[in-house]
Amino acid sequence: MATVLKFVETFKDKTFAEVPFCEADIVVGSLFSYASFEKTKEYEKHSLSNHTCRASVFNKPKTLDKMSENYLNPKDFKKFLEPILSFRRYKNLQIGYIKNFFSEKRTMQFFTFTIFIKNYNVIFFRGTDISLLGREENFNMILEDRIPSQVAAKKYVKEISQLNTRPIIIAGHSKGGNLAYYSYFNSNQNVKDRIIAVYNFDGPSFFKDNYDYSEFNKKLFKFVPNDDVVGIVFERSNRYIPISTKKKGLNAHDLLTRTFSKKSQYKELERKKNLTLTSKTFQITLNIWLNRLTKIEIKELIDFIIGIATCNQMKDLFALKLDIIKERKVYLDNIANYDQDTKERLKQISRDLVKTFFSVLLHTKDYKCNGEKVE
């Protein structure tokens, strides 16, 4: 099964004039957004918040280590970065206008940058990083009409649109995919007209979604693993393209697990016809379950999850162990801090989720994507 590295290796010596910018290049850029540019000396040296530099500037051993350290699998990510920064196809790309905001006060984790090539400005939004703050911000998508990162994404697209008159492409993975969609839907018409494509790689949808998706598959593209558990969150329709991955479930969320079609010479993701039964059941279950909860119950549940995650002052996912058996004391100690009524509600909410899942699993064909019964 060919991953993005197969595409990179195949076309490493080809310029964009020889092999035009394609879907696989968008995946490369979305992965590239997880590189910790902001932690390098080169970032400051080249004033990359408002300027650009060649990608090859970062091709140094210590810099590569620094740029890879915040990825969930640093060693695998470094294997991806090394050729990207040295091969002819990418090394001379102009990258810059990096914006990085991390604020506990505002519950905000935001990173974006732009690649400038001859024919396009290509904007990439980073997904949720390994920080727990980033996870907490994701939960706020349920409670708030818009989160600070979404507002920042819209502002950034407008800023890039004012630099030149080139067509714009927007892309992002995970939360970055959500930001890509949000920035497009909420831009003014003049900016929208400049945007020729928006790529959402496994990004959750919107809890309150009233956007116009008539351009799906023309300008809007959302890809989810066929055994997905992330991109289908809040998704109440079939406006996504199932794709093949080397791994399943939550592990399939990693962009490095995506597989590419041999028929397209690895330029396109390998399509699948449908989601797996488990993934489809999960999509329907979440929609039914969340629709039953009040805003207070959702807030209590989020506070409980964040409370578990931040026990013992844990700051990132590497420190977090949520194995229910091995770490059951974490759950018990945390839930002991709640009054009896709250504890009973939390228990009932969790039981209801499990009960709903198995009920839907046995009768999936009886439900629409949004959780409503088929008439």
Solvent accessible surface area in square Angstrom, and as a share of the most:
residue,aa,sasa,rsa
1,M,155,0.69
2,A,21,0.16
3,T,23,0.14
4,V,0,0.00
5,L,65,0.32
6,K,92,0.39
7,F,0,0.00
8,V,1,0.01
9,E,88,0.39
10,T,62,0.36
11,F,15,0.06
12,K,61,0.26
13,D,80,0.42
14,K,88,0.37
15,T,39,0.23
16,F,42,0.17
17,A,99,0.77
18,E,95,0.42
19,V,15,0.08
20,P,92,0.58
21,F,37,0.15
22,C,26,0.16
23,E,22,0.10
24,A,0,0.00
25,D,2,0.01
26,I,2,0.01
27,V,0,0.00
28,V,4,0.02
29,G,2,0.02
30,S,0,0.00
31,L,0,0.00
32,F,5,0.02
33,S,0,0.00
34,Y,25,0.09
35,A,0,0.00
36,S,1,0.01
37,F,0,0.00
38,E,35,0.15
39,K,90,0.38
40,T,10,0.06
41,K,178,0.75
42,E,11,0.05
43,Y,32,0.12
44,E,125,0.56
45,K,157,0.67
46,H,58,0.26
47,S,56,0.36
48,L,0,0.00
49,S,39,0.25
50,N,80,0.41
51,H,105,0.47
52,T,49,0.28
53,C,9,0.06
54,R,111,0.40
55,A,1,0.01
56,S,27,0.17
57,V,25,0.14
58,F,0,0.00
59,N,60,0.31
60,K,97,0.41
61,P,103,0.65
62,K,175,0.74
63,T,13,0.08
64,L,8,0.04
65,D,73,0.38
66,K,81,0.34
67,M,0,0.00
68,S,3,0.02
69,E,71,0.32
70,N,42,0.22
71,Y,17,0.07
72,L,95,0.47
73,N,65,0.33
74,P,51,0.32
75,K,167,0.71
76,D,66,0.34
77,F,0,0.00
78,K,56,0.24
79,K,128,0.54
80,F,0,0.00
81,L,0,0.00
82,E,72,0.32
83,P,23,0.14
84,I,2,0.01
85,L,0,0.00
86,S,48,0.31
87,F,43,0.18
88,R,118,0.43
89,R,6,0.02
90,Y,7,0.03
91,K,72,0.30
92,N,85,0.44
93,L,18,0.09
94,Q,67,0.30
95,I,0,0.00
96,G,0,0.00
97,Y,38,0.14
98,I,1,0.00
99,K,33,0.14
100,N,60,0.31
101,F,93,0.39
102,F,105,0.44
103,S,29,0.18
104,E,124,0.55
105,K,197,0.83
106,R,136,0.50
107,T,23,0.13
108,M,4,0.02
109,Q,5,0.02
110,F,3,0.01
111,F,1,0.00
112,T,0,0.00
113,F,0,0.00
114,T,0,0.00
115,I,7,0.04
116,F,26,0.11
117,I,17,0.09
118,K,178,0.75
119,N,90,0.46
120,Y,55,0.21
121,N,0,0.00
122,V,0,0.00
123,I,0,0.00
124,F,0,0.00
125,F,0,0.00
126,R,15,0.05
127,G,0,0.00
128,T,16,0.09
129,D,25,0.13
130,I,20,0.10
131,S,14,0.09
132,L,12,0.06
133,L,20,0.10
134,G,0,0.00
135,R,72,0.26
136,E,57,0.26
137,E,0,0.00
138,N,42,0.22
139,F,52,0.22
140,N,22,0.11
141,M,16,0.07
142,I,24,0.12
143,L,28,0.14
144,E,76,0.34
145,D,118,0.61
146,R,143,0.52
147,I,1,0.01
148,P,27,0.17
149,S,0,0.00
150,Q,8,0.03
151,V,67,0.38
152,A,15,0.12
153,A,0,0.00
154,K,86,0.37
155,K,150,0.64
156,Y,5,0.02
157,V,0,0.00
158,K,102,0.43
159,E,53,0.24
160,I,0,0.00
161,S,10,0.06
162,Q,130,0.58
163,L,74,0.37
164,N,48,0.24
165,T,126,0.73
166,R,81,0.30
167,P,53,0.33
168,I,0,0.00
169,I,10,0.05
170,I,0,0.00
171,A,0,0.00
172,G,0,0.00
173,H,9,0.04
174,S,10,0.06
175,K,2,0.01
176,G,0,0.00
177,G,0,0.00
178,N,1,0.01
179,L,0,0.00
180,A,0,0.00
181,Y,7,0.03
182,Y,16,0.06
183,S,0,0.00
184,Y,9,0.03
185,F,20,0.08
186,N,44,0.23
187,S,14,0.09
188,N,79,0.41
189,Q,116,0.51
190,N,120,0.62
191,V,12,0.07
192,K,42,0.18
193,D,96,0.50
194,R,58,0.21
195,I,1,0.00
196,I,75,0.38
197,A,11,0.08
198,V,0,0.00
199,Y,29,0.11
200,N,2,0.01
201,F,1,0.00
202,D,0,0.00
203,G,0,0.00
204,P,15,0.10
205,S,8,0.05
206,F,18,0.07
207,F,43,0.18
208,K,137,0.58
209,D,41,0.21
210,N,146,0.75
211,Y,62,0.24
212,D,102,0.53
213,Y,25,0.09
214,S,83,0.53
215,E,63,0.28
216,F,34,0.14
217,N,91,0.47
218,K,162,0.69
219,K,37,0.16
220,L,0,0.00
221,F,39,0.16
222,K,3,0.01
223,F,1,0.00
224,V,0,0.00
225,P,0,0.00
226,N,12,0.06
227,D,21,0.11
228,D,2,0.01
229,V,43,0.25
230,V,26,0.15
231,G,0,0.00
232,I,1,0.00
233,V,31,0.18
234,F,9,0.04
235,E,8,0.04
236,R,71,0.26
237,S,20,0.13
238,N,96,0.49
239,R,80,0.29
240,Y,18,0.07
241,I,21,0.11
242,P,16,0.10
243,I,0,0.00
244,S,12,0.08
245,T,5,0.03
246,K,109,0.46
247,K,107,0.46
248,K,114,0.48
249,G,19,0.18
250,L,125,0.62
251,N,99,0.51
252,A,0,0.00
253,H,33,0.15
254,D,30,0.16
255,L,1,0.01
256,L,25,0.12
257,T,10,0.06
258,R,1,0.00
259,T,5,0.03
260,F,6,0.02
261,S,17,0.11
262,K,158,0.67
263,K,201,0.85
264,S,26,0.17
265,Q,104,0.46
266,Y,31,0.12
267,K,54,0.23
268,E,82,0.37
269,L,2,0.01
270,E,66,0.29
271,R,97,0.36
272,K,89,0.38
273,K,188,0.80
274,N,106,0.54
275,L,19,0.10
276,T,40,0.23
277,L,104,0.52
278,T,75,0.44
279,S,1,0.01
280,K,46,0.19
281,T,0,0.00
282,F,51,0.21
283,Q,0,0.00
284,I,1,0.01
285,T,0,0.00
286,L,18,0.09
287,N,1,0.01
288,I,20,0.10
289,W,19,0.07
290,L,12,0.06
291,N,98,0.50
292,R,135,0.49
293,L,23,0.12
294,T,76,0.44
295,K,127,0.54
296,I,124,0.63
297,E,38,0.17
298,I,8,0.04
299,K,95,0.40
300,E,29,0.13
301,L,27,0.14
302,I,10,0.05
303,D,61,0.32
304,F,26,0.11
305,I,59,0.30
306,I,27,0.14
307,G,23,0.23
308,I,6,0.03
309,A,7,0.05
310,T,57,0.33
311,C,29,0.17
312,N,130,0.67
313,Q,155,0.69
314,M,39,0.17
315,K,142,0.60
316,D,42,0.22
317,L,39,0.19
318,F,110,0.46
319,A,48,0.37
320,L,32,0.16
321,K,132,0.56
322,L,74,0.37
323,D,62,0.32
324,I,125,0.64
325,I,132,0.67
326,K,164,0.70
327,E,49,0.22
328,R,141,0.52
329,K,139,0.59
330,V,25,0.15
331,Y,54,0.21
332,L,113,0.56
333,D,72,0.38
334,N,21,0.11
335,I,28,0.14
336,A,67,0.52
337,N,123,0.63
338,Y,54,0.20
339,D,91,0.47
340,Q,108,0.48
341,D,99,0.51
342,T,11,0.07
343,K,42,0.18
344,E,78,0.35
345,R,87,0.32
346,L,7,0.03
347,K,85,0.36
348,Q,97,0.43
349,I,8,0.04
350,S,55,0.36
351,R,127,0.46
352,D,29,0.15
353,L,52,0.26
354,V,83,0.48
355,K,153,0.65
356,T,8,0.05
357,F,41,0.17
358,F,113,0.47
359,S,49,0.32
360,V,1,0.01
361,L,53,0.26
362,L,139,0.69
363,H,97,0.43
364,T,21,0.12
365,K,193,0.82
366,D,67,0.35
367,Y,38,0.14
368,K,91,0.38
369,C,15,0.09
370,N,39,0.20
371,G,12,0.12
372,E,97,0.43
373,K,124,0.53
374,V,80,0.46
375,E,203,0.91
